[in-house]
Amino acid sequence: MLQLFIYCVFAIQIRGIFCEQVVRTLIKAKYVKDISLFINSSPDIDQWLSLRSTKSYFDSEYEYFADLKLNNQSLAYLVDKFKAEIKFLDTNSTRKVKRLVKNGIVGKYVSYDEITEWMLKMAKENRDLVRVTSIGRSFENRQIYVLKMSSKWRSWQSKPLFLFDSGIHAREWLSVATNIFLIDKLIKQFRANDADVVRIFQNFELHFVPLLNPDGYEYSRQSVLNRFWRKNMRQSSNGFDHTCYGVDLNRNFDHKWMVSGASANPCSEIYAGSHAVSEPEIKSLQEYMMRKSPKWLSHISMHSYGAIWLAPYSYSREHLSDNFQETCQKALTAIYTIEEKHGFSFRFGVASHELYEASGCSEDWSKDIAKVNHTFVIELKPDITDYSGMGFEYPEEKIQQAASEIYDGFLEYIKTFLGSAIQNRIVNECRNRLNWIKEIQDY
């Protein structure tokens, strides 16, 4: 049975004390467009999980659901206006976020400065394998670093590229910690002459951007009240109202900007910015990728949470990537590897089908503008069906296990670009998925 959790925030304001609750909101299909507009235009509502179909996750008489943090007034409106069913989630927002880092940073939640120092240290200690450079600066003038890995430096210019980014949303700490784990393990496995890793580095160049939103990330670390901050730290035209800071960087890419699932309200959690690429973080990433286009084979952006691999497109359900079957095969190869080795099952689907439509997102821009063959957003652990309330507060002691699963999946994913055979069951499943999607679109 789900436990009630009420997160009371004490603030000095006319209305005194207000309480926020983390709830799973179940919604009938006939209300979904109106409730989406309400959520996206309400600065008091924080979307932990955006609207998505229930069919891929659990049986329900309701067609859609979302996990929201909201106050009592908004909660009552959802129930009264849209006849929503509410399930209260148990969560923990009171733990201390600052801790003393010992024995390195791998498998830990650490600061921007610690991550930067570690990346530079990796480059210094592995000059034959690792290079670190800045791709630009954040709104608050922090450097955004990329760490590049490959062997045989003289041949790098001709190698195809992979990009793995994380930390675009400030509160998604597990994505940052996972990216750091991947870098560390790849270096160690290369030094141990792991045949798969050696072959990958001989043929490809792997790029990692562990922290794309350093300002928001640091803000989320400052106190419990800031822990669930999502956006960057852009100051809006609303002056010094801190509730109206920030742009959702994953609505700011220059692809179908503001077409769907984004807001023009600076106080919204999904505020898309004053214009496409208004934010220096996104401008830096786009320019970096375009300088190397069309050499990119893959771009994976890691988020949390939900345990699902999401393929393009996000902006519209009416469009599907031209190489969906191949993308599906590569994703399921990784997913089934994780399931076989670790017993944990990720889902796979098209972003606009599994979630609600959203534009200005990384996977759509990478696919259409940067001409990346295979692009994904991966929502890391925990799974949506996990009602423990971990959500963004994924326990530090579980990081290494979660990241190890992703490492094994990514290794098999990259090997498919080297000609590894795709299992027949995966080929058949992806063909069936494509036919099913086409039937839906025709309908």
Secondary structure as GFF3:
##gff-version 3
##sequence-region A 1 443
A	DSSP	beta_strand	6	9	.	.	.	ID=ss1
A	DSSP	beta_strand	18	27	.	.	.	ID=ss2
A	DSSP	three_ten_helix	29	31	.	.	.	ID=ss3
A	DSSP	alpha_helix	32	40	.	.	.	ID=ss4
A	DSSP	beta_strand	46	53	.	.	.	ID=ss5
A	DSSP	beta_strand	64	71	.	.	.	ID=ss6
A	DSSP	alpha_helix	72	82	.	.	.	ID=ss7
A	DSSP	beta_strand	85	88	.	.	.	ID=ss8
A	DSSP	alpha_helix	112	125	.	.	.	ID=ss9
A	DSSP	beta_strand	130	137	.	.	.	ID=ss10
A	DSSP	beta_strand	143	149	.	.	.	ID=ss11
A	DSSP	three_ten_helix	153	158	.	.	.	ID=ss12
A	DSSP	beta_strand	161	166	.	.	.	ID=ss13
A	DSSP	alpha_helix	173	191	.	.	.	ID=ss14
A	DSSP	alpha_helix	195	203	.	.	.	ID=ss15
A	DSSP	beta_strand	205	209	.	.	.	ID=ss16
A	DSSP	alpha_helix	214	221	.	.	.	ID=ss17
A	DSSP	three_ten_helix	224	226	.	.	.	ID=ss18
A	DSSP	three_ten_helix	242	244	.	.	.	ID=ss19
A	DSSP	three_ten_helix	249	251	.	.	.	ID=ss20
A	DSSP	alpha_helix	280	292	.	.	.	ID=ss21
A	DSSP	beta_strand	296	306	.	.	.	ID=ss22
A	DSSP	beta_strand	308	311	.	.	.	ID=ss23
A	DSSP	alpha_helix	324	342	.	.	.	ID=ss24
A	DSSP	beta_strand	347	350	.	.	.	ID=ss25
A	DSSP	alpha_helix	351	354	.	.	.	ID=ss26
A	DSSP	alpha_helix	362	368	.	.	.	ID=ss27
A	DSSP	beta_strand	374	383	.	.	.	ID=ss28
A	DSSP	three_ten_helix	396	398	.	.	.	ID=ss29
A	DSSP	alpha_helix	399	415	.	.	.	ID=ss30
A	DSSP	three_ten_helix	416	418	.	.	.	ID=ss31
A	DSSP	alpha_helix	424	442	.	.	.	ID=ss32
###
